[in-house]
Amino acid sequence: MENNQSNQERRKSERIDVGFTLIYSVEKPYTLRISLGFADDIEAVMLNLSDLGIGIIAKHNLPPGTLLYIKFTIIDLTMQGEARRRRMEITGEVASSISLPGQSYRIGIRFDKISEEDKLAISNFVKRNKFPSD
């Protein structure tokens, strides 16, 4: 638990646990893109989200430095109408990769290219949906 607390302290942005499905494709390195068969729609599960990056569970090992093109939709139940859903398309770089049981990997991704509108939407989503600390 102490390690988790130090991770929270070093983060520059507030993060929230989520359970969204996302789709990604590998942009670079080209050799990894080839080994994945040039797949453009690889599914993964998003574990957490901040305006600076995400944590995912993936079936493929994505080494640090891998550049990804990521697509996902935020569904915010605190909002009404069309404001409830927002489609995101963001470029990110793998910052960390940890092997998990069952041939899956926990991947930390730092956003590389994100619009100011998407960054603000994520930040607002996190603030609206964050549980207060005890």
Stockholm file with secondary structure:
# STOCKHOLM 1.0

chainA/1-134         MENNQSNQERRKSERIDVGFTLIYSVEKPYTLRISLGFADDIEAVMLNLSDLGIGIIAKHNLPPGTLLYIKFTIIDLTMQGEARRRRMEITGEVASSISLPGQSYRIGIRFDKISEEDKLAISNFVKRNKFPSD
#=GR chainA/1-134 SS CHHHHHHHHHCSSCCEEEEEEEEEEEEECHHHHHHTTTCSCEEEEEEEECSSEEEEEESSCCCTTCEEEEEEEEECTTSCGGGGEEEEEEEEEEEEEEEETTTEEEEEEEEEECCHHHHHHHHHHHHHHCCCCC
#=GC SS_cons         CHHHHHHHHHCSSCCEEEEEEEEEEEEECHHHHHHTTTCSCEEEEEEEECSSEEEEEESSCCCTTCEEEEEEEEECTTSCGGGGEEEEEEEEEEEEEEEETTTEEEEEEEEEECCHHHHHHHHHHHHHHCCCCC
//
